[in-house]
Amino acid sequence: MNEQAGNQDEVLAFLADPATHGGEKVQRIDTHAASVFLAGDRALKIKRAVRFPFLDYSTLAKRKRACEAELAVNAPYAPEIYRGVVAVTREAGGKLAIGGKGTPVEWAVEMRRFDEKRTLDHLTGEIDEALADALGLAVAEAHARAQPVEAAPWIAAIGSYIGEHAEALRKYPDLFARPEIDTLERLGRTSYQHILPLLRDRGQRGLIRRIHGDLHLGNIVLIDGRPVLFDAIEFSDIIASGDVLYDLGFLLMDLLERGLALPANVVLNRYLAQTHRTEDLDGLAALPFFLSLRAAIRAMVTAARMERAPEVRRDAIAKSARAYFAFAQRAITPPAPKFIAAGGLSGTGKSRLARMLAPNIGPMPGAMIVRSDVERKALFGVSETDKLPSEGYTPQVTARVYAVLLDKARCILAAGHSAIVDAVFAQAHERAAFGDAAKAAGLPLRGLFLTADLATRLARVGTRTRDASDADEKVARTQEAYDLGPLDWTQIDASGTPEHTLSRALAALD
């Protein structure tokens, strides 16, 4: 297990000595597999001389390869953090040095030190809609760079995890009731078999990739106001492989378990808007299984901490483990989806209502939002905030936009998730088409039509910045003359605050 522990003790003491770092104060952080030394603007991470079923750092050569692998995996995520691999050497006089000319006796990943209090697990109160949007974008960009891997080994592995986790959880009868574990295992196996063809298809489409693998809030840091992913898995090809939505699912689970439902919903909606893949809408069918599996892993790992924890910490650890287990139970039994349409003239607050409403509509992490303004820009291949010329708003283009909205909503609902369609819906035939689609899906369409006086609408469109909508004062005045035709949707007075509009919408949907 620790054939070189004695040699490492000397190296660890050397790295913990402020004199090694020019007198800088040293902070040491230990995990089961690594020791990190923080001094000045530098961090040095040493692999511990240990061997576990899932990793082997028992020899110097293996630790060197592990450091090189960590650098290779993480530098693309965070080039501003990961600097290189450096040797701890024994010099001619017998003294140790960092990066000297002597014989290497240990290897370290050298990193730029960041403020460890700026990891997102320390900043949950600061994760607003803007930061959540940036998070979804950061994950989507990371996945765009990730390389596809052979899918079959990972698909088989997650199937095996179900029983392995259940067996591990049964070791803690004081924390988890045996019948509940059995039920979770049975539901997990049923869900896995249901999504197995989907996973194989996603593997063939290249959506099972070399992922981060450990994408929770503690492994994302704010640097210059931007979320940066770090500390991706390097020690196991299987653990570091997976469906991109499984990777995202860890982050979503972490947000949801902490009570951050709105940020979790924003993260997923931004991710889907950024990837713009119909395959990911279909892939939502696997999300309940992914969320449940991620939470079960956390329940298992948290429970295992009880064995090493001081007595004073055990009650809190037990509470956390049970909370993760309860989350896994909820996630694997999602509620039926809902089909909601939010209509109204420009400036009534449809998009704001959709964003506020979505986290309240199950399954977790809330409804997917399909917005006409975003889809219109996508049709023209421009960014969401680019202004379109008048040719982008012809009746023919608008008809195409509504067709896309309908297709996406159908995909989302077929995957078992709720959809909120955000569009003006000024024409009776547009509203009727969505009603027909709802009937075909066996769901009621909950149509909400927001209303507000012209002065209110003008004030709102006049204050928009960096928004997907191109509607301005001229558009708002023109819409005032629209003949809406028979309006059988629930009309919502949206002239007040967004919170008042949300309250009225929730009451209408109850």
N, C-alpha and C positions, 0 to 999 in steps of 0.2 A: 504493500500500500504506500509506503513512504520511504523508499530505498535511499533517497537523497535528502531526507528531512534535515539531517545534521548539517550538511553543506548549505542547505537553504537557510537554516537558522542564522548562520553567519552573514549571508547576503541580506536577509531581512533586517537584521540589526544594523548593518551598514547603511541600508537605504532609509532606515528610521532615524539615523543620526543627523541632526541639523548641520553638522560640520561637512557632511557629504554634499550638501546643497548650498554651500557658501554661507552657512549660518541661518538660512531660512527656517522658519518654523515648519515642522513636518506633521501632517495629519495622515494617519494610517487607517485604511478601511479594509477589513477582512471579510471574505465570503468563503463558502465551502471549497471553492476552486481557485481563488485568486486573492492577491493582496495588492492594494493600490496605495501608492505613496504620493501625497500632494504636497508640493513645496514650491513657493513662488508661483510662476506661471506655467509650471510643468507638472505633469502627472506621469508616473511610471507604474505600469501594471505587470506584476509577476504572476505567472501560473504556479499554483501550489503543486508540490510533488505528490499527487494523489491519483488514485485510479478508482473510478466508479463504473457501473454498468454502461453509462452513457458517455463517458469520456476517460481518456488515459493520458495523464501528464506525468507519468512516473519516471521518465528519463529526461535528461537534458535535451537530447535530440528531439524528442516528442514535444517538449515545451517550446523549443525554437520553432518547430513547424506550426504549433498552435498559435504562437505570436504572429508569425507570418500570415497565417490564415485569417486571424482576427483583423490584421491590417488590410488584407486584400478584400475582405467582406465589408468592412466598415468605412474604408476611405471613400467609396462612392457615395455613401449616405452623408458623411460628415468630413469632407476634406479639410475643413477649418479646425477640426479636433485632432485627427489622426496624423501624426508626423512620421513615424517609422518604427523600425525594430532596432533596439540598441542592446549591445552586450554589456554585462557586468563582468569585468575582466580581473584576473589576478596578475599584477605586475611583477616585474623582476624582483623587487624587494619583498614580495609577499602581500603587499597591500592590495585592497580592492579598488577598482575605479569604474566609472561609468563611461563606456565607449573608449576604453584605453587600448593600448597596443599589445597587451598581454593575452593570456589564454582565457577564452570565455568560460565562465563558471555558471553563468545564468543569463537568461534573456528576458527582455522587457519590451512591452509595447509603450512607446513614448507618445504622449498626447499633450496637446495644449490644455491647460487647466481651465475649466469654466466654473462659474459659480454654481456649486452643487445645490444651492437653495433655489436655483432657477429651473430645476427639473419640474415637469408639470404636476407630479404628485405633490409638490409643495405649493403649487399655485392654482389649486382647484377653484378658488374664489375668483381668479382672474380669467378663467376660460369662458369668455363671452362668445357671442355669435361670430365676431370678426376673427378671433383666434381659432375657433372651431372650424371656420371656413378655411383658414390657412392650414390647419391640420389635415383636413380632408384633401386639400390640394397637395400637400407635402407627401402624403402616403401615395396618392395617385401617381405623382411624379416618380417616386421611388419604385413603384411597381412597373412603371413604363420602362425603367432601366433594367429591371430584373429579368434574368434569363430563364426560359422554360427548362424544365427538367423532366426526366422520365416519370410519368404520373403513377404508374401501377404500384411501385413500392410504397409511396405515400398513401395512396388510397387504401391499400391493405393495412398499413400501419394504423391509420385512424380507426379502422374497423376493430383492430385488436385493442386499441386504447379503452374502448367501452368496458370490456370485461376486466382489464387490468386496473382501471380506476375504481371500479366497483369493489374489487377484491381489496384494494388498498384502503378504501373508505370503511370497509367492514372491520378493519383493525381498530376502529375508534367507536365502539358501541355507545360510549357515553356522549358522543357528539352527534352521531347519525343513526337513526333507527333502521334496523335491518329491512323491514318491509318497504321503507321509502327508498333505500338503496336498490332493492330488487326492482321496484317500479321504475326508477330512473334508468336502470340498466335495460329493462325490457323496452321502455319507450325509446331509449337511445338506439337500440338494435333495430327497432322498427323504422325509425327515422333514417338510419343509415342505409337500410335496404331500399327505402323509398327514393333516396337521392343518389344511390349508386350509379344508375345510368347517367344522371346529370353530371356527376363528378368525372366519369369516364369521358363524356363528351367535352367537358371543359378541359380535361387533360389533352385531348386531341386538338383543341383550339389554342393550346399554348398558355392556358390560364392557371396551370399549376407550375409554379416557378420557384426559383431560389429566393425565398422571402426573408424578411427580417427575423421572424421566428419568435421574438420576445417583445412584441410591440405593445407595451403598457406605458402608462404615463411616466413612470420612473425612468424610462429609457428615451425620453424626449426632453430636450432642453431648449429654453429660449435663449438665443444668441442674437443680439442686436434686434430684438423684437420678433425674430423669426424662429418657428419650431424646427429643430434639427434632430433627426433620428440618430441614435448611436447604440453601441453595445449589442449589435445583432449577433445571432447565434453563429458560431464558427466550428463548434466541436462535433457536430453531428449533421451529416447530410440529410438524414430523414427529418430531424426536428427543424432544420433550416429550410425544408421544402414544404410546399403546400399551396392550396388554392389561394389566390390573392384575397378573396373574401374571408378566408379563414384567418389570414394575417390581420386584416382590418378588423375582424371580429374580436380579437383580443383587446384592441383599443376601445371598441364600442362597449364591450363588456365592462372594461375598467371604468369608463365614464358612467355607464348606467348604474353599476354597483355602488358608485359614489353619489348617486342621486342627481347626476348631471344629464338629465334626459334631453333637454334642449340642445346642448352642445353635441351629444351623441347623434341626434337626428340631423343636425347641420353637417357634421362630419360625413355621414353616409350620403346625404343628398349632394354635397359638394363633390364627393368622390365619384358618384354615379354621373353627375353632370360633366365632370372632367374626363372620365374615361369614355363616356358617350358610347358605350357598348351595349347593344341589345342583349348580348350574352350575360352581362352582369345583372340585368333585370330578371332574366330567367334564373340566374344564380341565386337570387334572393330566396328561392325555395330551400336552399341549404343553410341559410343564416340561422334559423332557430337551433339546428343541430350544432353549428359552429359555436354559437354563443353558449349553449349548454355545456359543450365539451370544454371550452375554455374555462368556464366557471367551475366545472368539476375538477379540472386540473388544479385550479387555485385552491379549492376546498381541500384537496388532498395534500398539496404542498404546505398550506397553512396549518393543517392539522399536524403534520410531521414536525413543525416547529415546536409543538408542545413538549416534545421529548428533551429539547435542549434549553427551553426557556426557564428563567427564574420563576418561582412560584407567584410572585407579584404580577407577572405578565400573562399568566395562563388563562385567566378568565377572559381577558380581552382577545387573546388569540382564538380561544374556543368560540367566542361570539362571532369573530370574523370568519372562521371556517364554516360555521353554520349558515352565515349570511350568503357565502358563496354557494353552498349546497342548495339553499332555498332558491337562489337565482337560477341555478342549473335546472331545478324542477320547473320553475315558471317558464323558462325559455323553451323547453322541449315540448310544452303544451300551449302553443300560441292560440290566441282567439281568432275567430273568423275575420277575414278582411272586410274593410269598408270602402265604399266607392263614393267619393265626395267631389263635387264640382263647386268651385268658388268663382262666381261671375260678378260682373258689375262694370260700370263705366270707369274710364281712367281716373285715378285719384280717389277711388272709394276705399282703397286699402286692401285689395284682394291678396296681393303678394305677402304683405305683412301678416294678414290673417292666416294665410296658408302656413307660413313659417311658425307662427305661434300655436296654431292648431295641431300641426303634424305630430309633435311629441306626445300629444294626448290621445292619439289614435293608434291602438295596437295593430299588429304585433310589434314587439320591440325591434328597433329603437324608434318606432313611430312610422307615420305614413311617408311614402315617397311623393315628392312634389314634382309635377310635370307642368312647366310654365310656358305659355305660348310665346312670351317675349324671348325666352332662351332658345326655344326650338326654332323660332324664326331666324335668329342670328346664326344658328347652326346650319340651317338650310343654305345660307349664303357663305358659309365658311369663314365667318368673322368672329371676333371675340364678343362676349356678352355686352360689353360697354361701347362697342363701335356703333355709330349711328348709321342706319340704313337710309338710302335714298327712297323717294316715293315709290319706285318700282318694287320695293320690298313689301308694299302694303296694298297691292292690287287684290281684287277678289279672288283671283286664281291662286295667288300665293297664300292668301289667308285660308283658302280651302285646303291647300296642301298642309299648312300648319295644323289645322284641326284634325286632319287625317293622321298626322304623326302623333298628336296628343292622344288620340283614340287608340292607336296601335300600342303606344307605350303603356297606357293605362291597362289595356287588356293583358299585356305581358306581366305587369306588376301583380294584378289580381290573380292571374293564373298561377303565379308563384306563391300565392297565399299571403301576400302583403297588401296593405291598404294604399290607396292612391288618392291624392288630392290634385285635381286638374285646375290650374289657375289660368283663366282667360276671360275675355270680355263677355263672350256668349251673348252677343247682341241680337243674333238671329234665332228665330224659333226653331228652324231646322237644325241648327247646331246643337241646341239643347236636346232636341228630340233624338238626334243620332246617339248621344251619350246615354239617354234613357233606354234606347233599344239595346245598346251594348250591355248595359247593366242587367237587363232582363235575360239576355243571352248567357250572362255569367251567373245567373241565379241570385243576383244581389239587387237590393234597392239602390237607386241613385239618390243620394242626399244632396239635392241641389240648393245652394245658397246664393242669393243674388243681393249684393251689397248696394245700398243706396246712400247718397249724400247730396246736399245741395251744391249748385255750381260753384259758389264762392269757396266752399270747403275744398272741392276738387281742384279748383284753380290754385289755391294756396299750396296744396300738396304736390301737384306736379311741378310747381315752380321752385320747390326746394330740393328736388331730386339731384343727386350727384352719383356718378359712377354706378348707374343702374341699368339693367337690361332693357327697361322700357324706354322707347323713344317718344312717348306721349308728352306733348307740351301744352301750353295754353290754347293754341289753335286747335289741336286735336280734341281737347276737353270741350271746347265750345262747339265744335262740329258734332260731337257725340250727343250733345244736349238735344239735338233735333232727331235722334234715332227713334224709329218706331220699333219698339221691342216686341210687339205682338203679344199673344197670350203668354202670361208669365205664371207658370204653375209651380215655380220654385219658391222656397221660403225666403221672403224678403227680410233682410237684416239692416237695421238702421246703423250705418257706419259713420255717422257724423261726429261721434264722440271720440274718446281716446281709443287706441288699439286694444287696451284691456277691456273696455266696455264692449267693443265689437266682438272680441273673443268670448266674453261671457255670454253674449246673446247667441253667438254661433253654437257654443257648447250646449246651451239650453235647447236650441232648435234640434240638435242632433241627439239629444238624450231620449 
